[in-house]
Amino acid sequence: MPGGAETVDQVCADPEHAPISPKLRALLRIAAAVQESGLKVTADDVAAARAAGATDAEIHDTVLIAAMFCMLNRYVDGLGTIAPDNPARCAMQAQNIIANGYRVPVASPPAGS
């Protein structure tokens, strides 16, 4: 999406003033609470998300996705995994995923086989 990376940067820097919908802002508040602890999600957080137009399924998915990211981040951190810090490489990988999905490339058989 054109401008997507810039919007992500703005959300990371200041989610309260980034150019996103009120619904996404409310869901991101829930995700941030989950990042600290599932117990940090309050009835007020859920009510604010509903008031901004979020469905129960969207709220549920937000909690689930945030919790999964927390778990997976701990997993890869525990294994000492590193992530590339080159935005151009990440963009190239994203284009590959868009074009091919998450399939593992199949190696071509050696010539003359």
C-alpha positions as CSV (number, residue, x, y, z in Angstrom):
1,M,0.0,0.0,0.0
2,P,1.5,3.4,-1.0
3,G,2.4,5.3,2.2
4,G,1.9,2.2,4.3
5,A,5.4,2.3,5.8
6,E,5.1,6.0,6.7
7,T,1.8,5.4,8.4
8,V,3.3,2.5,10.4
9,D,6.2,4.8,11.4
10,Q,3.7,7.5,12.6
11,V,1.6,4.9,14.5
12,C,4.8,3.6,16.2
13,A,5.9,7.1,17.1
14,D,2.6,8.5,18.3
15,P,-0.5,6.3,17.9
16,E,-2.8,8.9,19.5
17,H,-2.1,11.4,16.7
18,A,-1.3,9.1,13.8
19,P,-3.6,9.3,10.7
20,I,-5.7,6.2,11.5
21,S,-9.3,5.6,12.2
22,P,-10.7,6.0,15.8
23,K,-11.6,2.3,15.6
24,L,-8.0,1.2,14.8
25,R,-6.7,3.6,17.5
26,A,-9.0,2.0,20.1
27,L,-8.0,-1.5,19.0
28,L,-4.3,-0.5,19.2
29,R,-4.9,0.6,22.8
30,I,-6.2,-2.9,23.6
31,A,-3.2,-4.5,21.9
32,A,-0.9,-2.3,23.9
33,A,-2.6,-3.3,27.1
34,V,-2.3,-7.0,26.1
35,Q,1.4,-6.4,25.5
36,E,1.8,-5.5,29.2
37,S,-0.7,-8.2,30.5
38,G,-4.0,-9.6,29.5
39,L,-5.3,-8.3,32.8
40,K,-4.5,-4.7,31.7
41,V,-7.4,-4.8,29.2
42,T,-10.3,-3.0,30.9
43,A,-14.0,-2.8,30.4
44,D,-13.4,0.8,29.5
45,D,-11.0,-0.2,26.7
46,V,-13.5,-2.7,25.3
47,A,-16.4,-0.1,25.6
48,A,-14.2,2.5,23.8
49,A,-13.5,0.1,21.0
50,R,-17.2,-0.8,20.6
51,A,-18.1,2.9,20.6
52,A,-15.6,3.5,17.8
53,G,-17.3,0.8,15.8
54,A,-15.3,-2.4,16.6
55,T,-17.2,-5.6,16.6
56,D,-16.8,-8.3,19.3
57,A,-14.9,-10.4,16.7
58,E,-12.5,-7.5,16.0
59,I,-11.9,-7.0,19.7
60,H,-11.3,-10.8,20.2
61,D,-9.0,-11.0,17.2
62,T,-7.0,-8.0,18.5
63,V,-6.5,-9.6,21.9
64,L,-5.6,-13.0,20.2
65,I,-3.1,-11.4,17.7
66,A,-1.4,-9.3,20.3
67,A,-1.1,-12.2,22.7
68,M,0.3,-14.4,19.9
69,F,2.9,-11.8,18.9
70,C,3.9,-11.5,22.6
71,M,4.4,-15.3,22.7
72,L,6.2,-15.5,19.4
73,N,8.5,-12.6,20.3
74,R,9.5,-14.3,23.5
75,Y,10.1,-17.5,21.5
76,V,12.4,-16.0,18.9
77,D,14.1,-13.9,21.5
78,G,14.8,-17.0,23.6
79,L,16.3,-18.6,20.5
80,G,18.6,-15.6,19.9
81,T,17.0,-15.0,16.5
82,I,17.7,-11.6,14.8
83,A,15.6,-9.7,12.4
84,P,17.0,-7.8,9.5
85,D,17.2,-4.1,10.0
86,N,17.3,-3.1,6.3
87,P,14.0,-1.7,5.3
88,A,14.7,-2.4,1.6
89,R,15.2,-6.1,2.4
90,C,12.0,-6.2,4.3
91,A,10.1,-4.5,1.4
92,M,11.6,-7.1,-1.0
93,Q,10.5,-9.9,1.3
94,A,7.0,-8.4,1.5
95,Q,6.7,-8.3,-2.3
96,N,7.8,-11.9,-2.5
97,I,5.1,-12.9,0.1
98,I,2.5,-10.9,-1.9
99,A,3.5,-12.7,-5.1
100,N,4.1,-16.2,-3.8
101,G,2.5,-16.4,-0.3
102,Y,4.3,-18.1,2.5
103,R,5.4,-21.2,0.5
104,V,8.9,-22.4,0.7
105,P,10.5,-22.0,-2.7
106,V,11.1,-25.3,-4.5
107,A,14.6,-25.8,-5.7
108,S,15.0,-26.5,-9.4
109,P,16.5,-29.9,-10.2
110,P,20.1,-29.8,-11.4
111,A,20.6,-29.4,-15.1
112,G,20.6,-32.7,-17.0
113,S,18.6,-34.6,-14.4
